[in-house]
Amino acid sequence: MPWTPELDELARRTAFAAQMGGADKVKRQHDAGRLTVRERIDQLVDAGSFHEVGALSGIADYDASGQVRHVTPANCVFGRARIEGRSVVVVGDDFTVRGGSADASISNKPLMAEDMAAQFRLPVVRIIEGSGGGGSVKTIETTGASNLPGGIGGTRGFYVTTANLAEVPVVALGLGSVAGLGAARLAASHYSVMTSQSAMFVAGPPVVARLGQPLTKQELGGADIQTRSGAVDAAVATEAQAFANARRFLSYLPASVHSLPPVLPSSDDPARADAALLRAIPRNRRSVYKMRPIIESVLDAGSFFEMGANFGRSIITGLGRLQGQPVLLLASDPYHYGGAWGPDTCQKVVRHVDLAETFHLPVVYLMDCPGFMIGLEAERGATIRHGVRAMAAMNQTSVPWCTVIVRNAFGVAGAAHQPAGRLSLRYAWPSAYWGSLPLEGGIEAAYRAEIEAAADPRAKLAEIETRLNALRSPFRSAEKFWVEEIIDPRQTRALLCDFARLAEPLRTPGYARMAIRP
């Protein structure tokens, strides 16, 4: 065969790529409890579906006759694959080659992965470890000059990385120590996951120690730190769980903004009426209750996929299904500040409303919000600025929207429960309770003179409170058509499934008017 020498050369060079950083570096990776990038890709995607691009790239060592002795592969591995039968782009850092740093990277490889995702309209999954192709102080020696940030294609590279947020679903998995550009790539995603042994930071402990902060990796940027800060969406115990989360997240979304989220068959009865909902909300308005069982009751069984559970905890966010149709769900959590919105909650709302708008997901909001958080810390956190930004994000949406007022709806934050200026559906449970501000605390201010003049101020306060509570009945609001429907809680699932059916023909592929921001 005339091309046998070249085919032999191809096989030899492909073998060098498979060796990655060498047996000792692979062993070190395994000894630390982490998989190699190639093992990670194999576990993430459908068996045998990965088609690698650029496997032969790297730094070669030649003998005197010009024959290759060894090739150290570039520390980026990428290509096309399938997840649950759907095409995706996967790009991963190879930590066994110079710890994933720029010294061993070829910048065009991760850049082409992002371009491929955008041009072929495919989701992209980033497997990140190390600096993600970012800098190393040794780069100065290896290049003979100090790199200007953004140079050598860097500006365009990160532009594409963030621009893809408006094009295709982006998932990022932090599976080791992630720093600098790697941290930026992890954060610039629609859904991000860290393992419990991973850490993420702008700069690692040796650099931060120069600031007088001697911290371990976990103390500086462990999963608990980053999920509570909102920088990362979820933390899991194992890499296998990270891959499972990535697969599940993608199952709710279209391949790109130019298509629609997939509707799956559902055997869950849309008319299922859960009697437990009648007992879900206590009569005592000061008592808390659990929102997550309500979510599980009204969505298709087992379909809720929570995102950002440790951040902005007075609101629960995630993806779910109604008769198989994906929706984005917002739900108040009275266990945290009574469901009041602080600055972190508002940021969380913006992020997830933007996600819904970008990928044509109808929104369901189970509401119990007593207003914005108040007090000195709330003011220091610029709660009102973040709050009006969340309201603007809601108002800028065009996707179908349905709100169920479960209990509280007060103040400016109470007004932020549906888009202004367009039709949305709204239902209230008999437990709903709303107004410009809660009566508690407001009566004393508004009726101070009357209360102070009474022979029994405490009895007078109770009398006024009883009178106003009678006027605050949701049925009085319904008389004036200030709320459209008050429903039996057991009807909630049926009405939400009806909303999903109404919403289905309204979903329109294409670019969102307001692209999601990292």
C-alpha positions as CSV (number, residue, x, y, z in Angstrom):
1,M,0.0,0.0,0.0
2,P,1.6,3.3,-1.1
3,W,0.6,5.3,2.0
4,T,1.5,2.8,4.6
5,P,4.4,5.0,6.0
6,E,2.2,8.0,6.5
7,L,-0.6,5.9,8.0
8,D,2.0,4.4,10.4
9,E,3.1,7.9,11.3
10,L,-0.5,9.0,11.9
11,A,-1.0,6.0,14.2
12,R,2.2,6.8,16.1
13,R,1.3,10.5,16.6
14,T,-2.3,9.6,17.6
15,A,-0.8,7.3,20.3
16,F,1.3,10.2,21.6
17,A,-1.9,12.2,22.0
18,A,-3.5,9.3,23.9
19,Q,-0.6,9.3,26.3
20,M,-1.4,12.9,27.3
21,G,1.2,14.2,29.8
22,G,2.7,10.7,30.3
23,A,2.1,7.8,32.7
24,D,3.5,9.5,35.7
25,K,1.2,12.6,35.3
26,V,-1.8,10.4,34.6
27,K,-1.0,8.4,37.8
28,R,-0.8,11.6,39.7
29,Q,-4.2,12.7,38.4
30,H,-5.7,9.3,39.4
31,D,-4.0,9.4,42.8
32,A,-5.7,12.7,43.5
33,G,-9.1,11.1,42.8
34,R,-9.6,12.8,39.4
35,L,-10.1,11.5,36.0
36,T,-8.1,12.5,32.9
37,V,-9.7,14.7,30.3
38,R,-10.2,11.8,27.9
39,E,-11.8,9.7,30.6
40,R,-14.1,12.6,31.5
41,I,-15.2,13.0,27.9
42,D,-15.9,9.2,27.6
43,Q,-18.1,9.3,30.7
44,L,-19.9,12.4,29.7
45,V,-21.0,11.6,26.1
46,D,-22.7,8.7,24.5
47,A,-20.4,5.7,24.0
48,G,-18.3,5.9,20.9
49,S,-19.7,9.2,19.8
50,F,-16.7,11.5,20.4
51,H,-15.0,12.7,17.2
52,E,-11.8,14.6,18.2
53,V,-10.5,17.6,16.3
54,G,-6.8,18.5,16.5
55,A,-5.5,15.4,18.3
56,L,-2.1,15.7,16.5
57,S,-1.4,19.3,17.8
58,G,1.3,19.8,20.3
59,I,5.1,20.3,20.6
60,A,7.2,17.7,18.8
61,D,10.7,16.6,19.4
62,Y,12.7,15.5,16.3
63,D,16.0,13.6,15.9
64,A,18.9,14.7,13.7
65,S,17.3,13.1,10.7
66,G,14.0,14.9,11.1
67,Q,12.1,11.9,12.5
68,V,9.7,12.6,15.3
69,R,10.8,11.1,18.6
70,H,7.9,12.3,20.8
71,V,5.0,14.8,20.7
72,T,3.7,16.5,23.9
73,P,0.1,17.1,23.0
74,A,-1.6,20.5,23.5
75,N,-3.4,20.5,26.7
76,C,-6.8,21.2,25.1
77,V,-8.9,18.3,23.9
78,F,-12.1,19.0,21.9
79,G,-14.4,17.7,19.3
80,R,-18.0,16.8,18.5
81,A,-20.0,14.1,20.3
82,R,-23.6,13.2,21.3
83,I,-25.4,13.3,24.6
84,E,-28.6,11.4,24.7
85,G,-28.4,11.2,20.9
86,R,-28.2,15.0,20.5
87,S,-25.0,16.6,19.0
88,V,-22.8,18.7,21.2
89,V,-19.3,20.2,21.3
90,V,-17.1,19.2,24.2
91,V,-13.8,21.0,25.0
92,G,-11.6,20.0,28.0
93,D,-8.4,21.0,29.7
94,D,-5.7,18.3,30.1
95,F,-4.2,18.9,33.5
96,T,-1.6,16.3,32.9
97,V,0.2,18.6,30.4
98,R,1.6,21.6,32.3
99,G,-1.4,21.8,34.6
100,G,-3.6,23.2,31.8
101,S,-1.6,26.4,31.5
102,A,-0.9,28.6,28.5
103,D,2.7,27.2,28.1
104,A,1.3,24.0,26.7
105,S,-1.9,25.3,25.0
106,I,-2.7,26.2,21.4
107,S,-5.1,29.1,21.7
108,N,-6.9,28.3,18.5
109,K,-8.1,24.9,19.8
110,P,-10.6,26.2,22.5
111,L,-11.4,29.1,20.2
112,M,-12.4,26.7,17.4
113,A,-14.5,24.7,19.8
114,E,-16.5,27.8,20.7
115,D,-16.7,28.8,17.0
116,M,-17.9,25.3,16.1
117,A,-20.6,25.4,18.7
118,A,-21.8,28.8,17.4
119,Q,-21.6,28.0,13.7
120,F,-23.2,24.6,13.9
121,R,-25.7,25.7,16.5
122,L,-24.7,23.1,19.1
123,P,-24.5,23.2,22.9
124,V,-20.9,23.4,24.3
125,V,-19.7,21.6,27.4
126,R,-16.5,22.9,28.9
127,I,-14.5,20.6,31.1
128,I,-12.2,23.0,33.1
129,E,-9.2,22.3,35.2
130,G,-6.2,24.5,35.9
131,S,-6.0,28.0,34.3
132,G,-8.1,26.8,31.3
133,G,-5.4,27.9,28.8
134,G,-4.7,31.0,30.8
135,G,-1.4,32.4,31.9
136,S,1.6,31.2,33.8
137,V,4.5,33.2,35.1
138,K,6.8,30.7,33.1
139,T,5.2,32.0,29.9
140,I,7.5,35.0,30.1
141,E,10.5,32.7,29.7
142,T,9.0,30.4,27.1
143,T,7.9,33.3,24.9
144,G,10.6,35.8,25.6
145,A,8.1,38.5,26.3
146,S,5.3,39.4,28.7
147,N,1.9,38.9,27.2
148,L,-0.5,41.9,27.1
149,P,-3.8,40.5,28.4
150,G,-6.2,40.1,25.5
151,G,-3.3,39.7,23.0
152,I,-2.6,36.8,20.8
153,G,-6.2,36.2,20.0
154,G,-7.2,36.5,23.7
155,T,-9.7,39.3,23.3
156,R,-11.6,37.5,20.5
157,G,-11.3,34.2,22.3
158,F,-13.1,35.5,25.4
159,Y,-15.5,37.5,23.3
160,V,-16.6,34.2,21.6
161,T,-16.7,32.5,25.0
162,T,-19.3,35.1,26.3
163,A,-21.0,35.7,22.9
164,N,-22.0,32.0,22.9
165,L,-24.3,32.7,25.8
166,A,-26.7,34.4,23.4
167,E,-26.4,31.5,20.9
168,V,-26.2,28.0,22.4
169,P,-26.5,26.3,25.8
170,V,-23.2,26.5,27.6
171,V,-22.3,24.1,30.5
172,A,-19.1,24.4,32.5
173,L,-17.7,21.8,34.8
174,G,-15.0,22.7,37.3
175,L,-13.2,19.5,38.1
176,G,-10.1,20.6,39.9
177,S,-8.3,23.8,40.8
178,V,-9.6,26.4,38.4
179,A,-7.9,29.8,38.3
180,G,-7.8,33.0,36.2
181,L,-9.1,32.5,32.6
182,G,-10.3,29.1,33.6
183,A,-12.5,30.6,36.4
184,A,-13.8,33.2,33.9
185,R,-14.8,30.3,31.5
186,L,-16.5,28.5,34.3
187,A,-18.5,31.5,35.3
188,A,-19.4,32.5,31.7
189,S,-21.9,29.7,31.4
190,H,-25.6,29.0,31.6
191,Y,-25.0,26.2,34.1
192,S,-21.9,25.5,36.1
193,V,-20.9,22.7,38.4
194,M,-18.0,22.0,40.8
195,T,-17.0,18.9,42.5
196,S,-16.6,19.0,46.3
197,Q,-12.8,18.6,46.0
198,S,-12.5,21.4,43.4
199,A,-11.7,25.0,43.9
200,M,-12.1,28.2,41.8
201,F,-10.5,31.6,42.2
202,V,-9.2,34.6,40.3
203,A,-5.8,33.9,41.8
204,G,-4.7,31.0,43.9
205,P,-3.4,30.7,47.5
206,P,0.2,31.5,46.7
207,V,-0.8,34.9,45.2
208,V,-3.4,35.7,47.8
209,A,-0.9,34.9,50.6
210,R,1.0,38.0,49.4
211,L,-2.0,40.0,50.6
212,G,-1.6,38.6,54.1
213,Q,-4.3,36.0,53.6
214,P,-2.8,32.5,54.1
215,L,-5.7,30.3,52.9
216,T,-6.0,26.8,51.6
217,K,-7.6,26.2,48.2
218,Q,-10.9,25.2,49.8
219,E,-10.9,28.2,52.2
220,L,-10.3,30.6,49.3
221,G,-12.5,29.2,46.6
222,G,-14.1,25.8,47.5
223,A,-17.5,24.7,46.3
224,D,-19.2,26.0,49.4
225,I,-17.7,29.5,48.9
226,Q,-18.5,29.7,45.2
227,T,-22.1,28.3,45.3
228,R,-23.0,30.6,48.1
229,S,-21.5,33.6,46.3
230,G,-23.5,32.7,43.1
231,A,-20.4,32.3,41.0
232,V,-21.2,28.6,40.5
233,D,-24.6,27.0,40.3
234,A,-24.1,23.6,41.9
235,A,-21.7,21.5,43.8
236,V,-21.6,17.7,43.6
237,A,-19.6,15.0,45.3
238,T,-18.3,13.2,42.3
239,E,-17.3,13.8,38.7
240,A,-19.9,11.2,37.6
241,Q,-22.6,13.4,39.3
242,A,-21.3,16.5,37.5
243,F,-21.6,14.7,34.1
244,A,-25.2,13.6,35.1
245,N,-26.1,17.2,36.0
246,A,-24.7,18.4,32.7
247,R,-26.7,15.9,30.7
248,R,-29.9,16.6,32.6
249,F,-29.6,20.4,32.2
250,L,-29.2,20.1,28.5
251,S,-32.3,17.9,28.2
252,Y,-34.5,20.9,29.0
253,L,-32.9,23.2,26.4
254,P,-32.9,23.5,22.6
255,A,-29.6,23.0,20.7
256,S,-29.5,26.7,20.1
257,V,-31.7,29.8,20.2
258,H,-32.7,28.9,16.6
259,S,-34.7,25.9,17.7
260,L,-37.2,25.2,20.5
261,P,-36.8,23.2,23.8
262,P,-37.8,19.6,23.3
263,V,-41.1,18.4,24.5
264,L,-41.0,14.9,26.0
265,P,-43.8,12.3,26.4
266,S,-45.3,12.5,29.9
267,S,-47.4,9.9,31.7
268,D,-48.2,12.2,34.6
269,D,-51.9,13.1,34.6
270,P,-52.3,16.8,33.9
271,A,-55.5,16.8,35.9
272,R,-53.8,15.3,39.0
273,A,-55.2,17.0,42.0
274,D,-53.1,16.8,45.2
275,A,-55.2,17.1,48.3
276,A,-52.0,17.9,50.3
277,L,-52.0,21.3,48.7
278,L,-55.0,22.2,50.9
279,R,-52.7,21.8,54.0
280,A,-49.6,23.4,52.5
281,I,-50.1,26.9,53.7
282,P,-50.6,27.5,57.5
283,R,-53.4,29.8,58.5
284,N,-51.0,31.6,60.8
285,R,-49.2,34.0,58.5
286,R,-46.2,34.1,60.7
287,S,-45.6,30.3,60.2
288,V,-43.3,29.1,57.5
289,Y,-43.9,26.1,55.2
290,K,-41.9,24.1,52.7
291,M,-42.2,25.3,49.1
292,R,-40.3,22.4,47.4
293,P,-43.1,19.8,48.0
294,I,-45.5,22.3,46.3
295,I,-43.2,22.5,43.4
296,E,-42.9,18.7,43.1
297,S,-46.7,18.5,43.3
298,V,-47.6,20.8,40.5
299,L,-44.8,19.9,38.0
300,D,-44.5,16.6,36.2
301,A,-43.4,14.0,38.8
302,G,-39.6,14.0,39.2
303,S,-39.0,16.7,36.6
304,F,-37.7,19.6,38.8
305,F,-34.1,20.4,38.3
306,E,-33.0,23.0,40.8
307,M,-30.2,25.5,40.0
308,G,-28.4,27.9,42.3
309,A,-29.8,26.3,45.5
310,N,-27.2,27.9,47.8
311,F,-27.4,31.5,46.5
312,G,-30.2,34.0,46.8
313,R,-32.1,31.4,48.9
314,S,-35.3,33.3,49.4
315,I,-36.2,32.3,45.8
316,I,-36.0,28.8,44.3
317,T,-35.1,28.6,40.7
318,G,-34.8,25.7,38.2
319,L,-36.2,23.9,35.2
320,G,-39.1,21.5,35.2
321,R,-41.8,20.1,32.9
322,L,-45.6,20.4,32.5
323,Q,-47.0,17.7,30.4
324,G,-43.5,17.2,29.1
325,Q,-42.9,20.8,28.1
326,P,-39.9,22.5,29.7
327,V,-40.5,25.6,31.8
328,L,-38.4,27.8,34.0
329,L,-39.7,27.9,37.5
330,L,-39.3,30.6,40.1
331,A,-40.7,29.9,43.6
332,S,-40.5,31.9,46.8
333,D,-38.9,30.2,49.9
334,P,-40.3,31.6,53.2
335,Y,-37.7,29.7,55.1
336,H,-35.2,32.4,54.1
337,Y,-36.1,36.0,55.1
338,G,-39.7,35.1,54.7
339,G,-39.3,35.1,51.0
340,A,-38.2,38.7,50.9
341,W,-35.8,39.7,48.1
342,G,-32.3,40.8,48.9
343,P,-29.7,41.9,46.4
344,D,-28.5,38.3,45.9
345,T,-32.1,37.1,45.2
346,C,-32.6,39.9,42.7
347,Q,-29.4,38.9,40.8
348,K,-30.6,35.3,40.8
349,V,-34.0,36.3,39.3
350,V,-32.3,38.3,36.5
351,R,-30.0,35.4,35.6
352,H,-32.8,32.9,35.4
353,V,-35.3,35.1,33.7
354,D,-32.6,35.9,31.1
355,L,-32.1,32.1,30.6
356,A,-35.8,31.7,30.0
357,E,-35.9,34.5,27.5
358,T,-32.8,33.3,25.7
359,F,-34.0,29.7,25.1
360,H,-37.8,30.3,24.7
361,L,-38.9,28.8,28.1
362,P,-42.3,29.7,29.5
363,V,-42.0,31.0,33.1
364,V,-44.0,29.8,36.1
365,Y,-43.7,31.8,39.3
366,L,-45.1,30.4,42.6
367,M,-45.1,33.6,44.6
368,D,-44.9,34.4,48.3
369,C,-42.9,37.6,48.6
370,P,-43.4,40.1,51.5
371,G,-41.3,42.7,49.7
372,F,-37.7,43.7,49.5
373,M,-35.4,43.1,52.5
374,I,-35.2,46.1,54.7
375,G,-32.6,47.4,57.2
376,L,-29.0,48.7,57.1
377,E,-27.5,45.6,55.4
378,A,-30.2,45.7,52.7
379,E,-29.4,49.4,52.0
380,R,-25.7,48.7,52.0
381,G,-26.3,46.0,49.4
382,A,-28.1,48.4,47.1
383,T,-31.2,46.1,47.3
384,I,-33.4,48.6,45.5
385,R,-31.0,49.0,42.5
386,H,-30.8,45.2,42.1
387,G,-34.5,45.1,42.6
388,V,-35.4,47.4,39.8
389,R,-33.0,45.6,37.6
390,A,-34.9,42.4,38.3
391,M,-38.1,44.1,37.5
392,A,-36.7,45.4,34.3
393,A,-35.5,41.9,33.3
394,M,-39.1,40.6,33.9
395,N,-40.6,43.4,31.9
396,Q,-38.2,42.8,29.0
397,T,-39.2,39.2,28.6
398,S,-41.5,38.1,25.8
399,V,-41.9,34.4,26.8
400,P,-45.3,33.3,28.1
401,W,-45.6,33.8,31.9
402,C,-47.9,32.5,34.6
403,T,-47.9,33.5,38.3
404,V,-49.6,31.7,41.2
405,I,-49.8,33.9,44.3
406,V,-49.5,31.4,47.1
407,R,-49.4,33.8,50.0
408,N,-47.7,37.2,50.2
409,A,-47.4,39.9,47.6
410,F,-46.3,43.2,49.1
411,G,-44.5,46.4,48.1
412,V,-42.4,47.1,45.1
413,A,-41.0,43.5,45.1
414,G,-44.6,42.3,45.2
415,A,-45.3,44.2,42.0
416,A,-42.4,42.2,40.4
417,H,-44.4,39.1,39.8
418,Q,-45.4,39.3,36.2
419,P,-44.2,41.3,33.1
420,A,-45.8,44.7,32.8
421,G,-47.5,45.9,29.6
422,R,-48.4,42.5,28.2
423,L,-50.8,39.6,28.9
424,S,-49.8,37.0,31.4
425,L,-51.9,34.5,33.4
426,R,-52.3,35.0,37.2
427,Y,-54.0,32.9,39.8
428,A,-54.3,33.3,43.6
429,W,-54.8,30.8,46.3
430,P,-57.3,31.6,49.1
431,S,-54.3,32.0,51.3
432,A,-53.1,34.9,49.2
433,Y,-52.5,38.2,51.0
434,W,-51.3,41.4,49.4
435,G,-51.1,45.2,49.7
436,S,-48.7,48.1,49.5
437,L,-47.1,46.9,52.8
438,P,-48.0,44.3,55.4
439,L,-50.4,45.4,58.2
440,E,-47.9,44.4,60.8
441,G,-46.0,47.6,61.7
442,G,-48.0,49.7,59.3
443,I,-51.1,50.1,61.5
444,E,-49.1,51.7,64.4
445,A,-47.8,54.3,62.0
446,A,-51.0,55.1,60.1
447,Y,-53.3,55.1,63.1
448,R,-50.9,56.4,65.8
449,A,-53.1,59.2,67.0
450,E,-56.2,57.1,67.2
451,I,-54.4,54.3,69.0
452,E,-52.7,56.6,71.5
453,A,-56.0,58.4,72.3
454,A,-57.8,55.1,73.1
455,A,-58.5,54.0,76.6
456,D,-57.0,50.6,75.8
457,P,-54.4,51.2,73.0
458,R,-53.8,47.4,72.6
459,A,-57.5,46.6,72.2
460,K,-57.8,49.5,69.7
461,L,-54.9,48.2,67.7
462,A,-56.5,44.7,67.5
463,E,-59.8,46.2,66.5
464,I,-58.2,48.2,63.6
465,E,-56.2,45.1,62.5
466,T,-59.4,43.0,62.4
467,R,-61.2,45.6,60.4
468,L,-58.4,46.0,57.8
469,N,-57.8,42.3,57.5
470,A,-61.5,41.8,56.5
471,L,-61.0,44.4,53.8
472,R,-57.8,42.7,52.7
473,S,-59.6,39.5,51.7
474,P,-58.5,38.4,48.2
475,F,-62.2,38.0,47.4
476,R,-62.6,41.8,47.7
477,S,-59.8,42.2,45.2
478,A,-61.5,39.7,42.9
479,E,-64.7,41.7,43.0
480,K,-62.8,44.6,41.5
481,F,-61.0,42.3,39.0
482,W,-57.7,43.3,40.6
483,V,-56.9,39.7,40.6
484,E,-58.3,37.6,37.8
485,E,-58.9,34.2,39.5
486,I,-58.9,32.7,42.9
487,I,-58.5,29.0,42.7
488,D,-58.7,25.8,44.8
489,P,-55.0,24.9,45.3
490,R,-55.8,21.4,44.0
491,Q,-56.5,23.0,40.6
492,T,-53.0,24.4,40.3
493,R,-51.4,21.6,38.3
494,A,-54.3,21.4,35.8
495,L,-54.2,25.1,35.2
496,L,-50.4,25.2,34.8
497,C,-50.5,22.3,32.3
498,D,-53.2,24.3,30.5
499,F,-50.9,27.3,30.5
500,A,-48.1,25.1,29.0
501,R,-50.5,24.0,26.2
502,L,-51.4,27.6,25.5
503,A,-47.8,28.7,25.6
504,E,-46.5,26.0,23.1
505,P,-47.5,27.7,19.8
506,L,-46.2,31.0,21.1
507,R,-42.6,29.8,21.5
508,T,-40.6,31.4,18.7
509,P,-37.1,30.5,17.7
510,G,-34.5,33.2,17.2
511,Y,-32.4,35.6,19.1
512,A,-33.8,37.1,22.3
513,R,-34.2,40.8,22.5
514,M,-32.1,40.9,25.7
515,A,-29.3,38.3,25.6
516,I,-28.3,36.6,28.8
517,R,-25.4,38.1,30.7
518,P,-22.9,36.0,32.6
